[in-house]
């Protein structure tokens, strides 16, 4: 898989050679992708929680979302742009997947999800995911902005009203 380098002075990744990141993941999102449902299922089995039907449903939901993400990204990269918003849809789907993985991982670990470091059940992966999970819904345009773009460009809905401070009251858009 492609590696992820986290930019910034704290992580010091900008000073490292690119080869250091090839085949590695990071940024907290790695547990939300690909084989994460299998990883979480193994962890739940280890901790005796795999019999919980709600947890099992969420494991299947995470697996399904991961597969949909793979297909969605492939569609976005194909260049066909059938809707013109494939990238926006892929981003929205990935943030939903990350939030589910975060919630699922924390639910499996329970109170141990607060233990940080290599001694934790997942080597700190779930804890990193919990800390990382709000970021994808913000960077690259918030989920709300992405939804507006999908509505306006993909579904051809009317644009959001602009700045109305200088618009006379009689010209303001009205419901009904």
C-alpha positions, 0 to 999 in steps of 0.5 A: 500500500502507499505510505502516508507522511504526516507533514509538519515540524512535530512529525519531522517527516519532511526531513525523511527520505520518501523511501522510509514511508513506502509500504507503511501507513500513518496518520491514524486513518490506516485502521479505517481502511482495507483489512481493518474489519478483519483486524477488528474482528480478530481483536474482538474475538481475542477480547471475547466480544465477537458474539455481540450482534451489534458489533458484528453488524458494524464489522460487516458495515465497515467491511462493506464501506471499505469495499465501496471506498475502493470502488469509489476511488477507482471510479474517481481515478478513472477520469470518466467523471460521469457525475463530475463529483466522484472525488467529492463522493469518495471523500464523503464516503471515506469520512463516514468509514473513518468515523465508523472505524473509530467508533468500532475500535473504541467500542471493542477496546472499551476503557483500554482505548484510552491507553496510548503507546506500544503496550496497548492492544493495537499498538496505539492504532485505535487511539491514533484513529480516535485522535485523527478521525475529525481531520478528514471531515475538515481538510480538503473542504468540510463534509458540509461543503462537499455536500453542497458541491454534490448538490449543486454540481452533481444534482443540479440543485440551486446554489446556496444563497450568497451574502445577503447583508447588502440585499434588500429584504424584498429581494431575499429568497423566501420559502414557499 
